[in-house]
């Protein structure tokens, strides 16, 4: 997409057309509960005749609030009748009264009853007659007055829906796809869960749908888009999964506590839990802990179907998200690019956090313009702006017209022995024949420990570093590390980690909140009713001073050396060659810092250990890293020659064993509260 250039640094960068003064005036008159304040209006840009923007001209208080049950065509719970999923709708009354149809913003979720949505864990609420009162998050409050319907879908087996949740399988995706079909007149809906009175959307819906959601919700958006369903115009997946296999395993290695079946039990309604045991057993049987690829994983892989996607895609992901790791967006983004899908991306420094909680004003403004363009057809220029927004430091963002940038080129770096008292060397020169490095898997240590001990010769990892850089060096995209390793036992897991060695201030993704602090003040984003407030607690960046930053990670079972979809026992003393896929990233290693490659065994709290405790010997002459460097080989050569600037001494004392693992990590824990009681921590 051609994009207009704008300034690349600053505490808050805004997109071209800002909210007009007229809109701000109307916005300020919307209902604001006592103790909250409306978001201050931003100075308007000069008016342009071609720019169109939806305005808050409809009454939110008088909006139509209704529930519909849509027939999915499946019988997941085996009760002999097709499952119906509950669809709660809020839409402005005025367009339908005038005979006009409107587009739909939809969030399909398993969390509306069990766990809640957003930083404040909001749940759906209903009145005594079962009519919807509260819709979680701000989408309804903000967009309904602007002429959109908001639709909140309970996935099969959750809240008020029939069926059983199957953790990303056919039932999950069909739960939402059927609703898109219903909005376009292709599926049946009813006014009650068991009755026969039809409900039709074609009297008020244009059929244009935009799906949005964080985590599991965004995963459903990816899955529905991958069906190619007609009428889905755009999706906005936030911290979302594109392949469920990669959520639970990494190249055959089980990620910490990998077990998908408990997720369905967690989100299923109490009523569904009594009827869904057989579904959970099928999920367990089809997704073995061994990490071998099965048809169940194929069913839950959306990347393979990227060529079917008709919708535009606006990806948002935290680069330190250790719940839904960045490999999820990286493979999806590359597949969409290969098929020419219109795309946009925001990459933050946070963990598993919604942009409403780390860049609120710009997020609401950008999302508003995105939906106006793709659902209302307004020519507001959002499709001609930079493709990528990337957070470089807390609240400091830059943009790129294309991502990764056009000048990005794969550059091969090679490890070699260093001085006896320090780490090995990372450069372009290959190691001499017979050069080796040896380490023993220590399941009690992980990437932060390895990085903290990089300059010490320790037995649990092999580390290799560049000299201090004379210029900034930018990594943009997905890396690969190929190792040739000889194990001492029949099983072995490998980790490869890229680390920026040098002092910095980053968002503290390892703390509660994963990079944000929730404040007590509230700001309001739309209209409120007594049962559904548009006012939410503000947040601020939570920062940490660090001596090193993990840039990217990858894990694998060495037993998948011959076939990434099937592991096999290793022969001790035999050399095996394996390529590890590292997660996508965009990171600038500043001048004065060093870039490190670390190869280890079990990455504590992120990877389950093997059944044995192997010692591994790396053949350095047959080990390499392929990094997507902006500027390619030339950029690396320039950054590793010439004098390096003096690095300021850190004002803190780094831990000798690394910091504690992020509070929301400890393996797959997508739902959140069962594994992490903090509101909104991992949902």
C-alpha positions as CSV (number, residue, x, y, z in Angstrom):
1,X,0.0,0.0,0.0
2,X,1.5,3.4,-0.9
3,X,1.7,5.5,2.3
4,X,2.3,9.1,3.1
5,X,5.4,9.9,5.1
6,X,5.2,11.4,8.5
7,X,7.5,12.1,11.4
8,X,9.1,9.0,12.8
9,X,9.7,9.8,16.4
10,X,7.8,11.4,19.2
11,X,5.8,10.6,22.3
12,X,2.6,10.5,20.4
13,X,2.3,10.4,16.6
14,X,-1.1,10.7,15.1
15,X,-2.5,9.8,11.7
16,X,-3.4,12.3,9.0
17,X,-7.0,13.3,9.6
18,X,-7.8,14.1,13.2
19,X,-11.2,14.2,14.9
20,X,-12.9,17.4,13.7
21,X,-13.9,20.2,16.0
22,X,-17.6,19.4,15.3
23,X,-17.1,15.8,16.3
24,X,-15.2,16.8,19.5
25,X,-18.1,19.1,20.4
26,X,-20.6,16.3,19.9
27,X,-18.4,13.8,21.7
28,X,-18.2,16.0,24.8
29,X,-21.9,16.1,25.1
30,X,-22.2,12.3,25.4
31,X,-23.1,10.9,28.8
32,X,-20.2,10.9,31.2
33,X,-20.6,9.2,34.6
34,X,-19.7,11.2,37.7
35,X,-16.0,11.1,38.5
36,X,-14.9,10.4,34.9
37,X,-13.6,12.8,32.3
38,X,-14.0,12.8,28.6
39,X,-10.8,12.4,26.5
40,X,-9.5,15.9,25.6
41,X,-10.2,16.7,22.0
42,X,-7.2,17.0,19.6
43,X,-6.8,20.0,17.5
44,X,-8.5,19.5,14.2
45,X,-6.5,19.2,10.9
46,X,-7.5,21.5,8.1
47,X,-10.8,20.4,6.5
48,X,-10.6,18.5,3.3
49,X,-13.7,18.0,1.1
50,X,-12.9,14.4,0.2
51,X,-12.4,13.2,3.9
52,X,-15.5,11.5,5.4
53,X,-15.9,10.5,9.0
54,X,-18.8,8.8,10.8
55,X,-20.2,11.1,13.5
56,X,-21.9,10.3,16.9
57,X,-25.3,11.4,15.7
58,X,-27.4,8.5,17.0
59,X,-28.8,7.8,20.4
60,X,-27.0,5.1,22.4
61,X,-29.6,5.2,25.2
62,X,-32.4,4.5,22.7
63,X,-30.4,1.8,20.7
64,X,-32.0,-1.5,19.9
65,X,-30.6,-4.2,22.2
66,X,-31.6,-7.7,21.3
67,X,-30.4,-11.4,21.4
68,X,-30.6,-13.8,18.5
69,X,-29.6,-17.5,18.3
70,X,-28.0,-18.4,15.0
71,X,-28.0,-22.0,13.7
72,X,-24.4,-23.2,13.1
73,X,-25.3,-26.3,11.1
74,X,-23.3,-28.4,13.5
75,X,-24.3,-30.7,16.4
76,X,-21.2,-30.6,18.5
77,X,-22.8,-31.8,21.7
78,X,-24.5,-34.7,20.0
79,X,-28.0,-34.0,21.3
80,X,-29.6,-34.6,17.9
81,X,-30.3,-31.0,16.9
82,X,-28.2,-28.3,15.3
83,X,-26.3,-26.0,17.7
84,X,-27.4,-22.4,18.1
85,X,-25.0,-19.7,19.2
86,X,-26.1,-16.7,21.1
87,X,-25.6,-13.3,19.4
88,X,-26.1,-10.2,21.5
89,X,-26.7,-7.1,19.4
90,X,-26.8,-3.4,20.0
91,X,-27.6,-1.1,17.1
92,X,-28.8,2.5,16.6
93,X,-32.6,2.7,16.2
94,X,-32.7,5.6,13.8
95,X,-31.2,4.0,10.6
96,X,-33.7,1.1,10.6
97,X,-36.6,3.5,11.2
98,X,-35.4,5.5,8.2
99,X,-35.0,2.3,6.1
100,X,-31.2,2.4,6.1
101,X,-28.9,-0.5,6.7
102,X,-25.7,-0.4,8.6
103,X,-22.4,-2.3,8.9
104,X,-21.4,-4.5,11.9
105,X,-18.4,-4.7,14.2
106,X,-18.2,-8.2,15.7
107,X,-16.3,-9.7,18.6
108,X,-16.8,-13.5,18.9
109,X,-15.4,-14.7,22.2
110,X,-15.5,-17.6,24.7
111,X,-14.9,-15.2,27.6
112,X,-18.1,-13.2,28.0
113,X,-19.3,-15.2,30.9
114,X,-16.4,-17.2,32.4
115,X,-13.7,-14.6,32.5
116,X,-14.6,-11.2,31.1
117,X,-12.9,-8.9,28.6
118,X,-10.3,-6.2,28.7
119,X,-8.2,-4.8,31.5
120,X,-11.2,-4.5,33.8
121,X,-12.5,-8.0,33.1
122,X,-15.9,-6.9,31.9
123,X,-18.6,-9.5,31.4
124,X,-21.9,-9.3,29.5
125,X,-24.9,-8.5,31.8
126,X,-28.6,-9.0,31.1
127,X,-31.9,-7.6,32.6
128,X,-34.5,-9.8,34.3
129,X,-36.0,-10.7,30.9
130,X,-32.6,-11.8,29.5
131,X,-32.1,-8.8,27.3
132,X,-28.5,-7.6,27.0
133,X,-27.5,-4.6,29.2
134,X,-23.7,-4.4,29.3
135,X,-21.5,-5.1,26.3
136,X,-17.8,-5.4,27.4
137,X,-15.2,-2.9,26.1
138,X,-15.7,0.4,24.3
139,X,-16.7,-0.8,20.8
140,X,-20.5,-0.5,21.4
141,X,-20.3,2.9,23.3
142,X,-18.1,4.5,20.6
143,X,-19.3,3.0,17.4
144,X,-23.1,2.6,17.8
145,X,-23.7,6.4,18.0
146,X,-21.6,6.6,14.8
147,X,-23.9,4.3,12.8
148,X,-22.5,0.8,13.4
149,X,-24.0,-2.2,15.0
150,X,-22.0,-4.1,17.6
151,X,-22.4,-7.8,17.8
152,X,-21.0,-10.0,20.6
153,X,-21.0,-13.7,19.8
154,X,-20.8,-16.4,22.5
155,X,-18.7,-19.3,20.9
156,X,-20.4,-22.7,21.0
157,X,-20.5,-24.1,24.5
158,X,-20.0,-20.8,26.2
159,X,-22.4,-18.5,28.1
160,X,-25.8,-18.9,26.4
161,X,-24.8,-20.9,23.4
162,X,-25.4,-24.6,22.5
163,X,-22.7,-27.0,21.6
164,X,-19.2,-27.4,22.9
165,X,-16.0,-25.4,22.6
166,X,-13.3,-27.3,20.8
167,X,-10.3,-25.0,21.3
168,X,-9.9,-23.5,17.9
169,X,-11.4,-26.3,15.8
170,X,-14.3,-26.4,13.5
171,X,-16.9,-25.5,16.1
172,X,-15.1,-22.4,17.2
173,X,-14.7,-21.0,13.7
174,X,-18.2,-22.0,12.6
175,X,-19.7,-20.3,15.6
176,X,-18.6,-16.9,14.2
177,X,-18.7,-17.7,10.5
178,X,-22.4,-18.7,10.8
179,X,-23.1,-15.2,12.2
180,X,-21.4,-13.5,9.3
181,X,-23.6,-15.7,7.0
182,X,-26.7,-14.7,9.0
183,X,-25.9,-11.0,8.7
184,X,-25.8,-11.6,4.9
185,X,-29.0,-13.6,4.8
186,X,-27.3,-17.0,4.2
187,X,-28.0,-18.6,7.6
188,X,-31.0,-19.0,9.9
189,X,-31.4,-17.1,13.1
190,X,-34.1,-17.3,15.8
191,X,-35.5,-15.1,18.5
192,X,-34.9,-17.7,21.2
193,X,-32.6,-20.6,21.9
194,X,-35.2,-23.3,21.3
195,X,-38.1,-21.6,19.5
196,X,-38.9,-21.4,15.8
197,X,-39.6,-17.7,15.3
198,X,-37.1,-16.5,12.7
199,X,-34.9,-13.4,13.2
200,X,-33.5,-11.7,10.1
201,X,-30.6,-9.3,9.9
202,X,-31.0,-8.3,6.3
203,X,-33.6,-5.6,7.2
204,X,-31.0,-3.6,9.1
205,X,-27.5,-5.0,8.2
206,X,-25.5,-4.2,5.0
207,X,-23.7,-7.5,5.4
208,X,-20.4,-5.7,5.8
209,X,-18.7,-7.1,8.8
210,X,-15.4,-6.2,10.7
211,X,-14.2,-8.7,13.3
212,X,-12.0,-7.6,16.1
213,X,-10.7,-9.1,19.3
214,X,-7.7,-9.9,21.5
215,X,-6.2,-13.3,22.1
216,X,-8.8,-16.1,21.6
217,X,-11.2,-13.6,20.1
218,X,-8.7,-12.4,17.5
219,X,-7.8,-16.0,16.8
220,X,-11.4,-16.6,15.8
221,X,-11.2,-13.5,13.5
222,X,-8.2,-15.1,11.8
223,X,-10.0,-18.4,11.5
224,X,-13.2,-16.9,10.0
225,X,-11.1,-14.8,7.5
226,X,-9.3,-17.9,6.5
227,X,-12.6,-19.5,5.3
228,X,-13.0,-16.7,2.7
229,X,-16.5,-16.0,3.9
230,X,-18.3,-13.3,1.8
231,X,-19.2,-10.2,3.7
232,X,-16.2,-10.1,6.1
233,X,-14.5,-6.9,5.0
234,X,-11.7,-6.6,7.6
235,X,-10.3,-8.2,10.7
236,X,-8.4,-6.7,13.6
237,X,-6.6,-9.6,15.5
238,X,-4.9,-8.4,18.6
239,X,-2.3,-10.7,20.2
240,X,-4.0,-13.5,18.2
241,X,-3.1,-17.1,17.3
242,X,-2.7,-18.1,13.7
243,X,-1.8,-21.8,14.4
244,X,-2.9,-23.5,17.5
245,X,0.0,-26.0,17.2
246,X,2.4,-23.2,17.6
247,X,0.6,-22.1,20.7
248,X,1.2,-25.4,22.4
249,X,4.4,-26.7,20.7
250,X,7.4,-25.4,18.9
251,X,8.9,-27.7,16.3
252,X,8.0,-30.8,18.3
253,X,9.0,-29.4,21.7
254,X,6.0,-28.9,24.1
255,X,5.8,-25.4,25.5
256,X,5.4,-25.2,29.2
257,X,2.4,-27.3,30.4
258,X,1.1,-27.9,26.8
259,X,-2.4,-29.3,27.1
260,X,-5.3,-27.8,25.1
261,X,-8.2,-29.8,26.5
262,X,-8.4,-27.9,29.8
263,X,-9.1,-24.7,27.9
264,X,-12.5,-26.0,26.6
265,X,-13.4,-27.1,30.2
266,X,-12.4,-23.6,31.4
267,X,-14.6,-21.6,29.0
268,X,-17.5,-24.0,28.6
269,X,-20.6,-22.9,30.5
270,X,-21.5,-25.0,33.6
271,X,-24.3,-26.5,31.5
272,X,-22.0,-27.4,28.7
273,X,-19.4,-29.0,31.0
274,X,-21.9,-31.7,31.7
275,X,-22.4,-32.6,28.1
276,X,-19.0,-31.9,26.5
277,X,-16.7,-34.6,28.0
278,X,-16.6,-36.5,24.7
279,X,-15.5,-33.4,22.8
280,X,-12.7,-32.7,25.3
281,X,-11.5,-36.4,25.0
282,X,-11.4,-36.0,21.2
283,X,-9.4,-32.8,21.6
284,X,-6.9,-34.5,23.9
285,X,-6.6,-37.5,21.7
286,X,-6.0,-35.4,18.6
287,X,-3.4,-33.1,20.1
288,X,-0.7,-35.4,21.6
289,X,1.8,-34.0,24.1
290,X,4.5,-35.6,22.0
291,X,4.3,-32.6,19.6
292,X,3.7,-34.8,16.6
293,X,1.6,-33.1,13.9
294,X,-2.0,-34.6,13.6
295,X,-5.1,-33.8,11.5
296,X,-6.4,-31.9,14.6
297,X,-3.5,-29.4,14.2
298,X,-4.2,-29.1,10.5
299,X,-7.8,-28.2,11.3
300,X,-6.5,-25.5,13.7
301,X,-3.9,-24.0,11.3
302,X,-5.1,-20.8,9.6
303,X,-1.8,-20.0,8.0
304,X,-2.3,-22.7,5.3
305,X,-5.5,-20.9,4.2
306,X,-4.2,-17.4,3.9
307,X,-4.9,-17.5,0.2
308,X,-8.6,-17.6,0.9
309,X,-8.6,-14.4,2.9
310,X,-10.7,-11.6,1.3
311,X,-10.7,-9.2,4.2
312,X,-8.1,-6.6,5.0
313,X,-6.0,-7.4,8.2
314,X,-4.9,-5.0,10.9
315,X,-2.5,-6.9,13.1
316,X,-1.6,-5.7,16.6
317,X,0.9,-7.6,18.8
318,X,3.2,-7.1,21.7
319,X,6.8,-8.0,20.9
320,X,7.3,-9.4,24.4
321,X,4.1,-11.4,24.4
322,X,5.1,-14.7,25.9
323,X,1.5,-16.0,26.1
324,X,0.6,-15.7,22.3
325,X,4.2,-15.5,21.1
326,X,5.2,-13.4,18.1
327,X,5.7,-16.3,15.8
328,X,1.9,-16.3,15.6
329,X,1.7,-13.0,13.8
330,X,5.0,-13.5,11.9
331,X,3.9,-16.6,9.9
332,X,0.4,-15.1,9.4
333,X,1.8,-11.8,8.1
334,X,4.2,-13.5,5.7
335,X,1.5,-15.8,4.3
336,X,-0.9,-12.9,3.9
337,X,1.8,-10.9,2.1
338,X,2.5,-13.8,-0.3
339,X,-1.2,-13.7,-1.3
340,X,-1.4,-9.9,-1.6
341,X,-3.8,-9.3,1.3
342,X,-4.1,-5.6,2.4
343,X,-2.4,-5.4,5.8
344,X,-1.4,-3.0,8.5
345,X,0.5,-3.7,11.8
346,X,1.2,-2.2,15.2
347,X,4.1,-3.7,17.2
348,X,4.4,-2.6,20.9
349,X,7.0,-3.3,23.6
350,X,4.3,-4.8,25.8
351,X,3.4,-8.4,26.6
352,X,-0.2,-9.6,26.0
353,X,-1.8,-6.2,26.2
354,X,-4.6,-4.5,24.2
355,X,-3.7,-1.2,22.4
356,X,-6.5,0.5,24.2
357,X,-4.3,0.1,27.2
358,X,-1.0,1.2,25.8
359,X,-1.8,3.8,23.1
360,X,-5.4,4.7,23.8
361,X,-6.1,7.9,22.0
362,X,-4.3,7.0,18.8
363,X,-5.8,3.5,18.9
364,X,-9.4,4.7,19.0
365,X,-8.8,7.3,16.3
366,X,-7.0,4.9,14.0
367,X,-9.6,2.1,14.6
368,X,-12.4,4.6,13.9
369,X,-10.8,5.5,10.5
370,X,-10.1,1.9,9.7
371,X,-13.7,0.8,10.1
372,X,-15.0,3.9,8.4
373,X,-12.9,3.0,5.4
374,X,-13.4,-0.7,5.1
375,X,-17.0,-1.0,6.4
376,X,-18.5,2.3,5.3
377,X,-16.3,2.8,2.2
378,X,-15.1,6.3,3.2
379,X,-12.0,7.6,1.4
380,X,-10.2,8.9,4.5
381,X,-6.6,7.9,3.4
382,X,-6.1,5.3,6.1
383,X,-5.2,2.8,3.4
384,X,-2.5,5.1,2.1
385,X,-0.7,5.7,5.4
386,X,2.4,3.8,6.7
387,X,1.8,0.1,7.0
388,X,3.7,-0.3,10.3
389,X,3.8,1.5,13.6
390,X,6.5,0.2,16.0
391,X,7.2,1.2,19.6
392,X,10.9,1.8,20.0
393,X,10.9,3.0,23.6
394,X,8.0,3.3,26.1
395,X,5.5,5.6,24.3
396,X,7.9,6.4,21.5
397,X,6.7,5.2,18.0
398,X,8.1,5.1,14.5
399,X,6.5,4.2,11.2
400,X,7.4,2.3,8.1
401,X,5.8,2.4,4.7
402,X,6.3,-1.3,4.3
403,X,7.0,-4.0,6.9
404,X,9.6,-5.4,6.9
405,X,11.2,-2.4,5.2
406,X,12.2,-2.9,1.5
407,X,15.9,-2.8,2.3
408,X,15.7,-5.7,4.6
409,X,17.8,-8.7,3.5
410,X,18.7,-12.0,5.1
411,X,22.2,-11.9,6.5
412,X,24.1,-15.0,7.6
413,X,26.0,-14.7,10.9
414,X,28.3,-17.4,12.2
415,X,29.4,-18.3,15.7
416,X,33.1,-19.0,16.4
417,X,35.3,-19.6,19.5
418,X,36.3,-16.6,21.5
419,X,38.8,-16.0,24.3
420,X,38.9,-18.9,26.8
421,X,37.5,-16.6,29.6
422,X,34.6,-15.2,27.7
423,X,31.9,-15.9,25.1
424,X,32.3,-16.9,21.5
425,X,32.3,-14.5,18.6
426,X,29.4,-13.7,16.4
427,X,30.3,-12.4,13.0
428,X,30.4,-13.3,9.3
429,X,33.5,-15.3,9.3
430,X,32.9,-19.1,9.6
431,X,34.5,-21.0,12.4
432,X,37.3,-23.3,11.6
433,X,36.8,-27.0,11.1
434,X,36.5,-28.9,14.3
435,X,35.5,-25.8,16.4
436,X,32.9,-26.8,19.0
437,X,31.0,-25.5,22.0
438,X,29.4,-27.7,24.6
439,X,26.6,-27.2,27.2
440,X,24.5,-29.3,29.5
441,X,20.7,-28.8,29.7
442,X,19.8,-27.2,33.0
443,X,16.0,-27.1,33.4
444,X,16.3,-24.7,36.3
445,X,17.6,-21.8,34.1
446,X,16.3,-19.9,31.2
447,X,16.9,-17.1,28.7
448,X,17.2,-14.3,31.3
449,X,19.7,-16.3,33.3
450,X,21.7,-17.0,30.1
451,X,21.7,-13.4,29.1
452,X,22.8,-12.2,32.6
453,X,25.7,-14.7,32.4
454,X,26.7,-14.1,28.8
455,X,30.3,-12.9,29.6
456,X,31.0,-15.8,32.0
457,X,31.9,-19.3,30.8
458,X,28.9,-21.2,32.2
459,X,28.0,-24.8,31.5
460,X,24.3,-24.4,30.7
461,X,24.6,-22.4,27.4
462,X,26.7,-21.5,24.5
463,X,26.9,-17.8,23.9
464,X,28.4,-15.7,21.0
465,X,28.6,-11.9,20.8
466,X,29.5,-9.2,18.3
467,X,31.9,-6.5,19.2
468,X,30.2,-3.2,20.4
469,X,28.4,-1.8,17.5
470,X,29.6,1.5,15.9
471,X,26.1,2.1,14.4
472,X,22.6,1.1,15.1
473,X,21.6,-2.3,13.7
474,X,18.0,-3.1,13.0
475,X,16.5,-6.6,12.9
476,X,13.1,-6.7,11.2
477,X,11.2,-10.0,10.6
478,X,11.7,-13.6,11.4
479,X,15.2,-15.2,11.9
480,X,16.4,-18.8,11.6
481,X,19.2,-20.5,13.5
482,X,20.7,-23.7,12.1
483,X,22.6,-25.9,14.5
484,X,24.5,-29.1,14.2
485,X,24.5,-30.8,17.6
486,X,25.6,-34.1,19.0
487,X,23.6,-35.2,22.1
488,X,24.7,-37.4,24.9
489,X,21.2,-38.9,25.4
490,X,18.2,-40.0,23.4
491,X,16.2,-36.8,23.9
492,X,17.1,-33.2,23.7
493,X,15.3,-29.8,23.4
494,X,17.1,-26.7,22.0
495,X,16.5,-23.0,22.5
496,X,18.0,-20.2,20.4
497,X,17.8,-16.6,21.7
498,X,18.9,-13.3,20.2
499,X,19.8,-10.7,22.9
500,X,20.6,-7.0,22.8
501,X,23.4,-6.6,25.4
502,X,23.4,-3.1,26.8
503,X,21.6,-0.8,29.2
504,X,18.1,0.4,28.3
505,X,14.7,1.4,29.7
506,X,12.0,-0.8,28.4
507,X,8.4,-1.6,29.2
508,X,8.5,-4.0,32.1
509,X,6.8,-6.9,30.4
510,X,8.0,-9.2,33.3
511,X,5.8,-7.4,35.8
512,X,2.1,-7.6,36.5
513,X,0.4,-5.7,33.7
514,X,3.1,-6.8,31.2
515,X,4.2,-3.3,30.5
516,X,1.3,-1.1,31.8
517,X,0.2,0.2,35.1
518,X,-3.6,0.7,35.6
519,X,-4.4,4.1,37.1
520,X,-7.5,5.2,39.0
521,X,-8.6,8.0,36.7
522,X,-11.1,7.2,33.9
523,X,-11.6,8.6,30.5
524,X,-14.7,8.1,28.4
525,X,-14.9,6.8,24.8
526,X,-18.4,7.1,23.6
527,X,-21.8,7.3,25.2
528,X,-22.9,5.6,28.4
529,X,-26.1,4.2,30.0
530,X,-26.6,3.3,33.6
531,X,-25.8,-0.3,32.8
532,X,-22.9,0.2,30.3
533,X,-20.3,2.9,31.0
534,X,-18.0,4.2,28.2
535,X,-15.5,5.2,30.8
536,X,-12.4,3.1,31.5
537,X,-9.4,3.3,33.8
538,X,-6.4,5.1,32.3
539,X,-3.0,3.3,32.1
540,X,0.6,4.4,32.0
541,X,3.7,2.7,30.8
542,X,5.4,0.6,33.5
543,X,9.1,0.7,32.8
544,X,12.3,-1.2,33.9
545,X,16.0,-0.4,33.6
546,X,17.7,-3.5,32.1
547,X,21.2,-4.6,31.2
548,X,20.0,-6.7,28.3
549,X,16.9,-7.2,26.2
550,X,15.7,-10.5,24.7
551,X,14.9,-9.8,21.1
552,X,13.7,-13.1,19.7
553,X,13.4,-16.7,20.7
554,X,12.9,-20.1,19.1
555,X,12.6,-23.7,20.5
556,X,12.7,-27.2,19.0
557,X,12.9,-30.9,19.8
558,X,16.2,-32.1,18.2
559,X,14.3,-35.3,17.5
560,X,12.4,-33.5,14.7
561,X,15.6,-33.1,12.7
562,X,14.4,-35.3,9.9
563,X,10.7,-34.3,9.9
564,X,9.4,-31.2,11.7
565,X,6.0,-33.0,12.1
566,X,7.2,-36.1,13.8
567,X,9.9,-36.7,16.5
568,X,12.1,-39.7,16.9
569,X,14.6,-41.0,19.4
570,X,18.2,-39.7,19.0
571,X,21.3,-41.8,18.9
572,X,23.8,-40.6,21.5
573,X,27.0,-39.5,19.9
574,X,25.5,-38.9,16.5
575,X,25.4,-35.3,15.0
576,X,22.1,-33.9,13.9
577,X,21.4,-30.7,12.0
578,X,18.2,-28.8,12.7
579,X,16.9,-25.3,11.9
580,X,15.0,-23.4,14.6
581,X,12.5,-20.8,13.5
582,X,12.8,-17.7,15.7
583,X,9.8,-15.5,16.4
584,X,9.2,-12.3,14.4
585,X,10.5,-9.1,15.8
586,X,11.5,-5.5,15.0
587,X,14.3,-4.3,17.2
588,X,17.1,-1.8,16.9
589,X,20.3,-2.8,18.6
590,X,21.8,0.7,19.4
591,X,25.4,1.7,18.7
592,X,27.5,0.8,21.7
593,X,25.5,-2.4,22.4
594,X,26.4,-5.9,21.4
595,X,24.2,-8.5,19.7
596,X,24.3,-12.0,21.1
597,X,23.2,-15.4,20.0
598,X,22.7,-17.9,22.8
599,X,22.0,-21.6,22.3
600,X,20.8,-23.6,25.3
601,X,18.5,-26.4,26.3
602,X,15.3,-26.0,28.3
603,X,14.2,-22.4,28.5
604,X,12.8,-22.4,32.0
605,X,9.0,-21.5,32.3
606,X,8.7,-21.4,28.6
607,X,9.6,-24.9,27.4
608,X,9.1,-28.3,29.0
609,X,12.3,-30.2,29.5
610,X,13.1,-33.5,27.7
611,X,12.9,-36.8,29.5
612,X,16.7,-36.9,29.9
613,X,19.4,-34.4,30.8
614,X,21.6,-34.2,27.7
615,X,24.9,-32.6,27.1
616,X,25.1,-31.2,23.6
617,X,28.2,-30.4,21.5
618,X,27.7,-27.8,18.7
619,X,29.7,-28.1,15.6
620,X,30.3,-24.4,15.1
621,X,31.5,-24.8,11.5
622,X,28.0,-26.1,10.7
623,X,26.0,-23.6,12.9
624,X,24.7,-20.3,11.7
625,X,22.0,-17.6,12.1
626,X,20.1,-16.0,9.3
627,X,18.9,-12.6,10.4
628,X,16.6,-10.2,8.5
629,X,18.7,-7.0,8.8
630,X,17.6,-3.7,7.4
631,X,20.4,-2.8,5.0
632,X,21.6,-6.4,4.9
633,X,25.2,-7.4,4.9
634,X,26.4,-3.9,4.4
635,X,24.6,-2.7,7.5
636,X,26.2,-5.4,9.6
637,X,29.6,-4.7,8.2
638,X,29.3,-1.0,8.9
639,X,28.0,-1.6,12.4
640,X,30.9,-3.9,13.3
641,X,33.7,-1.6,12.0
642,X,34.9,1.7,13.3
643,X,34.9,3.0,16.8
644,X,32.0,2.3,19.0
645,X,30.5,5.1,21.2
646,X,31.0,4.8,24.9
647,X,28.0,3.2,26.6
648,X,26.7,5.0,29.7
649,X,27.3,3.0,32.9
650,X,24.0,1.5,34.2
651,X,22.6,3.1,37.3
652,X,21.4,-0.3,38.7
653,X,23.0,-3.6,39.5
654,X,21.8,-6.4,37.1
655,X,20.9,-9.7,38.6
656,X,23.5,-12.4,38.2
657,X,20.7,-14.9,37.6
658,X,18.4,-12.8,35.5
659,X,15.1,-11.3,36.5
660,X,12.1,-13.4,37.5
661,X,10.1,-14.9,34.5
662,X,7.2,-12.7,33.4
663,X,4.2,-13.1,35.6
664,X,1.9,-14.1,32.7
665,X,4.2,-16.7,31.2
666,X,4.7,-20.1,32.7
667,X,3.5,-21.6,29.5
668,X,0.2,-21.6,27.6
669,X,-2.3,-19.8,29.8
670,X,-4.5,-18.0,27.3
671,X,-7.7,-17.6,29.4
672,X,-5.9,-15.8,32.2
673,X,-7.7,-16.0,35.6
674,X,-7.2,-19.7,36.2
675,X,-3.5,-19.3,35.8
676,X,-3.2,-15.6,36.6
677,X,-5.7,-13.8,38.9
678,X,-4.8,-10.4,37.6
679,X,-7.7,-8.8,35.8
680,X,-7.2,-9.0,32.0
681,X,-3.6,-10.2,32.4
682,X,-3.7,-12.9,29.8
683,X,-6.9,-12.7,27.9
